[in-house]
């Protein structure tokens, strides 16, 4: 999780920054900061609070709109990337399942085809042997010399 902030105008150009975790425990606190970048590891899922104030700094109005937009833009980019990764991981997870299903279908088709082809192959071999023996017998009789007495 990351946060980038900047105070473009107002007072001493400083604000107080505080990041609060899920259990309302303070994760980060900074005072009198005019700009900054903070990267933290979120160990639990949930919504974290980013608080910007000027209570410790003089009560001059601050313009921190850019901070909010940068945070939201960065958060939106992160959410988009997380969603893309989730879709990609789901596709990776489903691909082997689809491959297994395709393999099962192909295997069933091959087994079915083999069960039909093998008996016909034996029948063809027997017919071929019978035709060969029949031709040998016919040719022997055809070329046999007959004597007339």
Secondary structure as UniProt FT lines:
FT   STRAND          2..6
FT   TURN            11..12
FT   STRAND          15..20
FT   TURN            22..23
FT   STRAND          26..33
FT   STRAND          35..39
FT   STRAND          49..53
FT   HELIX           65..142
//
